[in-house]
């Protein structure tokens, strides 16, 4: 299984417009703005199909709802990523998610859905909230 997740940002804050380059036949999803201040890249062979068939539509959840879930789940993800002997190779990379940065709706939506997908696929719970759509 090839897995990777990257979220990066610069110090600038504010809402940005993202260009979504999803392709149903592609295993990589990339969301970024033109200045590349915030970017999320997901490499997972089955996430794109899951996103298109299981995820709630954009706008279903508020941005504050997504941010609240992402904060808890990313904190637990990063805790597990720091324990390489106990992580079962599931948490190979840390997620650089700053709760004080406004990543906008699209990045939070995509990260939230990836974390739901990841928990369901691997039968794990990142704590705080049940992974459901």
C-alpha positions in Angstrom: 0.0 0.0 0.0 1.4 3.4 -1.0 0.3 6.1 1.4 1.3 9.7 1.8 -0.3 12.8 3.2 1.1 16.3 3.1 -0.3 19.5 4.3 2.0 22.5 4.2 1.6 26.2 4.7 3.3 29.6 5.0 2.7 32.0 7.9 0.1 34.0 6.0 -3.4 33.7 7.2 -6.7 34.2 5.4 -9.1 32.3 3.2 -7.8 31.3 -0.2 -9.5 29.9 -3.3 -8.3 26.4 -4.1 -8.1 24.7 -7.4 -9.1 21.1 -7.1 -7.3 18.8 -9.5 -9.2 15.6 -8.7 -9.5 13.0 -11.4 -11.6 9.8 -10.7 -9.0 7.7 -12.5 -6.1 9.2 -10.6 -4.7 8.0 -7.2 -3.5 11.4 -6.2 -5.6 14.4 -5.0 -4.0 17.8 -4.8 -5.6 20.9 -3.4 -3.7 24.1 -3.6 -3.9 27.8 -4.2 -1.9 29.6 -6.8 0.7 30.9 -4.3 1.0 27.4 -2.8 0.5 28.8 0.7 -1.6 25.8 1.7 -1.5 22.5 0.0 -2.8 19.0 0.7 -1.7 16.1 -1.4 -3.1 12.6 -0.8 -1.5 9.5 -2.4 -3.8 6.6 -1.7 -5.0 4.2 -4.4 -8.6 4.1 -3.2 -9.3 7.4 -1.5 -10.5 9.3 -4.6 -13.1 6.6 -5.4 -14.2 6.6 -1.7 -14.4 10.4 -1.7 -16.7 10.5 -4.7 -18.9 7.7 -3.5 -19.1 8.1 0.3 -18.3 11.7 1.3 -21.0 14.2 2.1 -21.2 17.0 -0.5 -19.2 20.1 0.0 -21.2 22.5 2.2 -22.8 19.7 4.2 -20.5 20.5 7.2 -19.5 23.9 8.4 -15.9 24.9 8.3 -15.8 25.1 12.1 -17.2 21.5 12.4 -14.4 20.3 10.0 -11.7 22.2 11.9 -12.8 20.9 15.3 -12.6 17.3 14.0 -9.4 17.9 12.2 -7.7 19.4 15.3 -8.5 16.3 17.4 -7.7 13.7 14.8 -4.5 15.4 13.6 -3.2 15.7 17.2 -3.7 12.0 17.7 -2.3 11.2 14.3 0.9 13.1 15.1 1.2 11.5 18.5 1.1 8.1 16.8 3.5 9.2 14.1 6.0 10.1 16.8 5.9 6.5 18.1 7.4 4.6 15.1 7.7 1.3 17.0 4.0 1.3 17.8 2.4 2.8 14.7 2.1 -0.3 12.5 3.4 1.7 9.6 0.1 3.6 9.3 1.3 7.0 10.4 4.5 7.4 8.4 4.4 11.2 8.1 3.3 13.9 10.5 0.5 16.3 9.4 1.5 19.9 9.7 -1.8 21.4 10.7 -1.8 24.6 12.7 -5.2 25.2 14.4 -4.5 28.9 14.4 -4.3 29.1 10.6 -7.4 29.5 8.4 -6.8 26.9 5.7 -10.3 27.5 4.3 -13.1 25.2 3.6 -11.6 23.0 0.9 -8.4 21.9 2.7 -10.4 21.2 5.9 -13.0 19.3 3.9 -10.5 17.1 2.2 -8.4 16.5 5.3 -11.6 15.6 7.3 -12.7 13.1 4.6 -9.3 11.6 4.3 -9.2 11.1 8.1 -12.6 9.5 8.1 -11.6 7.2 5.2 -8.3 6.3 6.9 -10.0 5.3 10.2 -12.7 3.3 8.5 -10.3 1.6 6.1 -7.8 0.6 8.8 -10.3 0.0 11.6 -8.7 2.5 13.9 -10.0 5.4 15.9 -8.1 8.6 16.2 -10.1 9.5 19.3 -12.6 12.2 20.3 -15.2 11.5 17.6 -16.4 8.4 15.7 -15.3 8.4 12.1 -18.6 8.6 10.3 -19.8 10.4 7.2 
